[in-house]
Amino acid sequence: MIRIRLIRNKYGISGLESSGHSPKNLGQKGENILCAAVSVLVQTLYLHLKNQGRIGTAEISDGFLSFEILSGFESDQIVLTSFGLIQDGLENLRNQYPKELELIGV
């Protein structure tokens, strides 16, 4: 199962954590359509916000991506719009694969 957790604090969105893999019946590593779709969405969000200077600490490994939004940017329009766009895509995937994708705090 893939779990995506949106992290919030009293100021707004403070980070995201994505972990896990989807079942092998949806394809092997490198061919799994759900893993590929989720990876594209969360990695694009991370790279976009990093390029915009909004990312603090981050951890990336196989099946895991976690990053924090820099303090002071939690309710920034770029952060909110970017998360909103990616959230729409993730919710669409969750509706198609409800047993394979869990969204927490979204």
C-alpha positions as CSV (number, residue, x, y, z in Angstrom):
1,M,0.0,0.0,0.0
2,I,1.1,3.6,-0.7
3,R,0.5,6.1,2.1
4,I,0.6,9.8,1.5
5,R,0.4,12.0,4.6
6,L,-0.1,15.7,4.4
7,I,1.4,17.4,7.4
8,R,-0.1,20.6,8.8
9,N,0.8,23.0,11.6
10,K,-1.1,26.0,12.9
11,Y,0.1,28.1,10.0
12,G,-0.8,25.8,7.2
13,I,0.8,23.0,5.2
14,S,4.2,22.1,6.7
15,G,5.2,19.0,4.7
16,L,4.4,15.8,3.0
17,E,5.4,12.1,3.5
18,S,4.9,9.4,0.9
19,S,5.8,5.8,1.6
20,G,5.2,2.3,0.3
21,H,4.6,0.5,-2.9
22,S,1.5,-0.7,-4.6
23,P,0.9,-4.4,-5.0
24,K,2.8,-6.4,-7.6
25,N,-0.5,-7.4,-9.3
26,L,-0.5,-3.8,-10.7
27,G,2.9,-4.4,-12.3
28,Q,6.5,-5.1,-11.3
29,K,8.9,-2.3,-10.2
30,G,9.4,0.0,-13.1
31,E,6.1,-1.1,-14.7
32,N,3.6,-0.4,-11.9
33,I,1.2,2.2,-13.2
34,L,0.0,3.3,-9.7
35,C,3.5,3.7,-8.3
36,A,4.6,5.6,-11.4
37,A,1.6,8.0,-11.2
38,V,2.0,8.7,-7.5
39,S,5.8,9.1,-7.9
40,V,5.3,11.6,-10.7
41,L,2.9,13.7,-8.7
42,V,4.8,13.8,-5.4
43,Q,8.2,14.2,-7.0
44,T,6.9,17.0,-9.2
45,L,5.5,18.8,-6.1
46,Y,8.8,18.4,-4.3
47,L,10.9,19.6,-7.3
48,H,8.6,22.5,-8.0
49,L,8.6,23.8,-4.4
50,K,12.3,23.2,-4.1
51,N,12.9,25.3,-7.2
52,Q,10.7,28.0,-5.7
53,G,12.8,28.0,-2.5
54,R,10.0,26.6,-0.3
55,I,11.6,23.3,0.8
56,G,13.6,22.8,4.0
57,T,14.7,19.3,4.9
58,A,14.0,16.4,2.7
59,E,14.6,12.6,2.8
60,I,14.4,10.5,-0.4
61,S,14.9,6.7,-0.7
62,D,13.3,3.8,-2.5
63,G,9.5,4.0,-1.9
64,F,9.9,7.0,0.4
65,L,9.8,10.8,0.0
66,S,9.4,13.2,2.9
67,F,9.9,17.0,2.9
68,E,9.2,20.0,5.0
69,I,8.0,23.4,3.9
70,L,10.3,26.2,5.1
71,S,9.0,28.1,8.1
72,G,7.0,31.1,7.0
73,F,5.8,29.5,3.8
74,E,3.1,27.2,5.2
75,S,0.3,29.4,3.9
76,D,2.1,30.9,0.9
77,Q,0.1,31.0,-2.3
78,I,2.6,29.0,-4.3
79,V,2.6,26.3,-1.6
80,L,-1.2,26.2,-1.4
81,T,-1.8,26.2,-5.1
82,S,0.9,23.5,-5.7
83,F,-0.5,21.2,-3.0
84,G,-4.0,21.8,-4.3
85,L,-3.1,20.7,-7.8
86,I,-1.3,17.5,-6.6
87,Q,-4.0,16.7,-4.1
88,D,-6.6,16.7,-6.9
89,G,-4.5,14.1,-8.8
90,L,-3.9,12.0,-5.7
91,E,-7.6,12.0,-4.8
92,N,-8.4,10.9,-8.4
93,L,-5.9,8.0,-8.0
94,R,-7.3,7.1,-4.6
95,N,-10.8,6.9,-6.1
96,Q,-9.5,4.5,-8.8
97,Y,-7.4,2.4,-6.4
98,P,-9.0,2.7,-2.9
99,K,-7.3,-0.4,-1.5
100,E,-3.9,0.5,-2.7
101,L,-3.6,4.2,-1.9
102,E,-4.3,5.9,1.4
103,L,-4.4,9.6,1.8
104,I,-4.0,11.0,5.4
105,G,-4.7,14.6,6.3
106,V,-5.8,15.4,2.8
